Amino acid sequence: MEQVELQKTYQIRNFYDLLQALREHPEWLEELRTLILTADLIELPKKFDRFVKERFEPLEEKVAKIQEDVEAVKQTTARTEKRVEVLEKDVAWLKKEVKSLKVDVASLKGDNLERKVREKAPAYFGRFFRKIKVIDIQQWAEKLDDAEEQGLITPEEREQALNLDILLRAKKGEKEFLLAVEVSYTVDEKDAVRALERADIFYKLYQIETIPVVVGVEIPPELEEKHKEVLFIRVVQEQNPS
């Protein structure tokens, strides 16, 4: 006997009748959506998926990269702050020992004072350090050239460092230091700033703690107070007996 599939007939009197019919025939939902929704609304889920993949996911990657960069900057800042803290402590004990260096500077001015400090570096710094050596300018000039070529320093930093008056290597106990020395008969703000900036450059160059030093005859007390991280050495002129 031939079987006949009967199609149920629905009477839609209210919204709940419609829901019941759709529950029994879920395949009707797609056609109902087509009738009710516009083409744009139907395509909206697909468009949203494309947006997530094409726009949002790359954005998440960029944000993650920015977070990594920020973290790297924080770590670099922390290292710099730690180094400054160590530097300030080391300069502090040096300042306790620094009273004055009495030498005859009656004829010393400008370049002559610089020459004397370079030639007799152990005499000027031997109270605080041992194994004091003047690093030849040719040596650190070549090192600066190499560092610029490798991108470790900028051309401006290279030019700035080349104008340093004296670079010394010294030891205090087992610890090794570099001393970035600026020499000026009358010391001012520029001398202190130059010593600080150049000390930072030579730290990049050698990765050895570099102490900024200013040697002079006339050093304003307020300058010493302002730049606590700089070691000021005052050369006191002895009065010749009349």
C-alpha positions as CSV (number, residue, x, y, z in Angstrom):
1,M,0.0,0.0,0.0
2,E,1.4,3.4,-0.9
3,Q,2.3,5.6,2.1
4,V,1.2,9.2,2.0
5,E,3.1,11.8,4.2
6,L,0.6,14.1,5.7
7,Q,1.5,17.8,6.2
8,K,0.3,19.3,9.4
9,T,-1.8,22.4,9.1
10,Y,-1.2,25.2,11.6
11,Q,-3.6,27.8,12.7
12,I,-1.7,31.0,13.6
13,R,-3.9,32.9,16.0
14,N,-1.2,34.6,18.0
15,F,2.6,35.0,18.5
16,Y,2.8,31.8,20.6
17,D,1.2,29.7,17.8
18,L,4.0,31.0,15.5
19,L,6.7,30.1,18.0
20,Q,5.3,26.6,18.3
21,A,5.2,26.1,14.5
22,L,8.8,27.3,14.2
23,R,9.9,25.0,17.0
24,E,8.5,22.0,15.1
25,H,9.9,23.2,11.8
26,P,13.3,24.9,12.5
27,E,14.0,24.8,8.7
28,W,11.4,27.6,8.3
29,L,13.5,29.9,10.4
30,E,16.0,30.7,7.6
31,E,13.2,31.7,5.2
32,L,11.5,33.7,7.9
33,R,14.8,35.6,8.5
34,T,15.1,36.3,4.7
35,L,11.6,37.8,4.7
36,I,12.1,39.9,7.9
37,L,15.7,40.9,7.7
38,T,17.5,43.0,5.1
39,A,20.5,41.5,3.2
40,D,22.8,43.7,5.2
41,L,21.5,42.4,8.5
42,I,21.8,38.8,7.4
43,E,25.4,39.4,6.3
44,L,26.2,41.1,9.6
45,P,27.5,38.1,11.5
46,K,29.9,37.2,8.6
47,K,31.0,40.8,8.4
48,F,31.7,40.8,12.1
49,D,33.8,37.6,11.8
50,R,35.8,39.3,9.0
51,F,36.3,42.4,11.1
52,V,37.6,40.3,14.1
53,K,40.1,38.5,11.8
54,E,41.2,41.4,9.6
55,R,41.1,44.3,12.0
56,F,40.7,43.3,15.7
57,E,43.2,40.5,15.8
58,P,46.0,42.6,14.2
59,L,45.0,45.4,16.6
60,E,45.5,43.0,19.5
61,E,48.9,42.1,18.2
62,K,49.9,45.8,18.0
63,V,48.7,46.4,21.5
64,A,50.7,43.4,22.7
65,K,53.8,44.8,21.0
66,I,53.2,48.2,22.5
67,Q,52.9,46.6,26.0
68,E,56.2,44.7,25.3
69,D,57.9,48.0,24.3
70,V,56.5,49.8,27.4
71,E,57.8,46.9,29.6
72,A,61.3,47.2,28.0
73,V,61.3,51.0,28.7
74,K,60.3,50.3,32.3
75,Q,63.2,47.8,32.7
76,T,65.7,50.3,31.1
77,T,64.4,53.1,33.4
78,A,64.8,50.8,36.4
79,R,68.3,49.9,35.5
80,T,69.2,53.6,34.9
81,E,67.7,54.6,38.3
82,K,69.6,51.8,40.0
83,R,72.9,53.0,38.4
84,V,72.2,56.6,39.4
85,E,71.5,55.5,43.0
86,V,74.8,53.5,43.1
87,L,76.6,56.5,41.5
88,E,75.3,58.9,44.1
89,K,76.4,56.6,46.9
90,D,79.9,56.3,45.5
91,V,80.2,60.0,45.0
92,A,78.9,60.6,48.5
93,W,81.8,58.8,50.1
94,L,84.3,60.6,47.8
95,K,82.9,64.0,48.8
96,K,83.5,63.2,52.5
97,E,87.2,62.8,51.7
98,V,87.4,65.8,49.4
99,K,88.5,68.9,51.3
100,S,91.0,70.5,49.0
101,L,94.1,69.8,47.1
102,K,96.7,72.4,47.9
103,V,99.0,72.9,45.0
104,D,100.7,76.0,43.6
105,V,98.4,77.2,40.9
106,A,99.6,80.7,40.6
107,S,100.3,80.3,36.9
108,L,97.6,77.7,36.1
109,K,94.8,78.9,33.9
110,G,92.6,77.0,31.5
111,D,94.6,74.6,29.3
112,N,97.6,74.7,31.7
113,L,95.4,73.5,34.6
114,E,94.1,70.7,32.3
115,R,97.6,69.7,31.3
116,K,98.7,69.5,35.0
117,V,95.8,67.4,36.0
118,R,96.4,65.0,33.1
119,E,100.2,64.7,33.7
120,K,99.8,64.3,37.5
121,A,96.5,62.5,37.7
122,P,97.7,60.1,40.5
123,A,98.5,63.2,42.6
124,Y,95.1,64.7,42.1
125,F,93.1,61.5,42.5
126,G,95.4,59.2,44.5
127,R,93.7,60.1,47.7
128,F,90.6,58.4,46.6
129,F,91.7,55.8,44.1
130,R,94.5,53.4,43.2
131,K,96.0,52.2,39.9
132,I,95.0,55.5,38.2
133,K,95.7,55.5,34.5
134,V,95.0,58.1,31.8
135,I,93.3,56.5,28.9
136,D,94.8,57.8,25.6
137,I,92.4,59.8,23.5
138,Q,93.3,57.8,20.4
139,Q,92.1,54.7,22.2
140,W,88.7,55.9,23.2
141,A,88.3,57.9,20.0
142,E,88.5,54.7,18.0
143,K,86.1,53.0,20.5
144,L,83.6,55.9,20.0
145,D,83.9,55.5,16.2
146,D,83.1,51.7,16.5
147,A,80.2,52.4,18.8
148,E,78.7,54.9,16.4
149,E,79.0,52.4,13.5
150,Q,77.3,49.7,15.6
151,G,74.5,52.1,16.5
152,L,75.3,52.1,20.2
153,I,75.6,55.9,20.3
154,T,74.5,58.7,18.0
155,P,76.8,60.9,16.0
156,E,75.9,63.8,18.4
157,E,77.0,61.6,21.4
158,R,80.2,60.7,19.6
159,E,81.0,64.4,19.0
160,Q,80.1,65.3,22.6
161,A,82.3,62.6,24.1
162,L,85.3,63.4,21.8
163,N,85.5,66.8,23.6
164,L,86.0,65.3,27.1
165,D,89.1,66.7,28.7
166,I,90.4,63.6,30.5
167,L,89.3,60.0,30.8
168,L,90.8,58.0,33.6
169,R,90.6,54.3,34.7
170,A,91.0,53.7,38.5
171,K,90.2,51.2,41.2
172,K,88.8,51.5,44.7
173,G,89.4,48.2,46.4
174,E,88.3,45.6,43.9
175,K,85.8,47.9,42.1
176,E,86.9,49.5,38.9
177,F,85.7,52.9,37.8
178,L,86.0,55.3,34.9
179,L,86.4,59.0,35.6
180,A,85.0,61.4,33.0
181,V,86.9,64.6,34.0
182,E,86.1,68.2,32.9
183,V,88.7,70.8,33.9
184,S,88.0,74.5,34.2
185,Y,89.7,77.2,36.2
186,T,86.3,78.8,36.9
187,V,83.6,76.2,37.1
188,D,80.0,76.9,36.0
189,E,76.8,75.0,35.2
190,K,77.9,74.0,31.7
191,D,81.0,72.1,33.1
192,A,78.8,70.0,35.4
193,V,76.3,69.2,32.7
194,R,79.0,68.3,30.3
195,A,80.6,66.0,32.8
196,L,77.3,64.2,33.5
197,E,76.4,63.8,29.8
198,R,79.8,62.6,28.8
199,A,80.0,60.1,31.7
200,D,76.7,58.6,30.5
201,I,78.2,58.1,27.0
202,F,81.4,56.5,28.3
203,Y,79.3,54.2,30.5
204,K,77.6,53.0,27.3
205,L,81.0,52.6,25.7
206,Y,82.7,50.6,28.4
207,Q,79.8,49.3,30.6
208,I,81.9,50.4,33.6
209,E,80.5,52.7,36.3
210,T,81.6,56.2,35.1
211,I,81.8,59.0,37.7
212,P,81.4,62.6,36.3
213,V,84.2,64.7,37.8
214,V,84.8,68.5,37.6
215,V,88.2,69.9,38.6
216,G,88.6,73.6,39.1
217,V,89.8,76.4,41.2
218,E,86.7,78.5,41.6
219,I,83.6,76.3,42.2
220,P,80.3,77.8,43.4
221,P,79.0,76.0,46.5
222,E,75.4,76.1,45.1
223,L,76.6,74.2,42.1
224,E,77.9,71.4,44.3
225,E,74.6,71.3,46.1
226,K,72.6,71.2,42.9
227,H,74.6,68.4,41.2
228,K,75.1,65.8,44.0
229,E,75.9,63.1,41.5
230,V,79.0,65.0,40.3
231,L,82.4,64.8,42.1
232,F,83.8,68.3,42.4
233,I,87.5,68.6,43.2
234,R,88.5,72.1,44.2
235,V,92.2,73.0,43.6
236,V,93.2,75.5,46.2
237,Q,95.8,78.1,45.3
238,E,98.6,78.4,47.8
239,Q,99.6,81.9,48.7
240,N,103.3,82.6,48.0
241,P,104.9,84.3,51.0
242,S,105.7,87.9,50.4
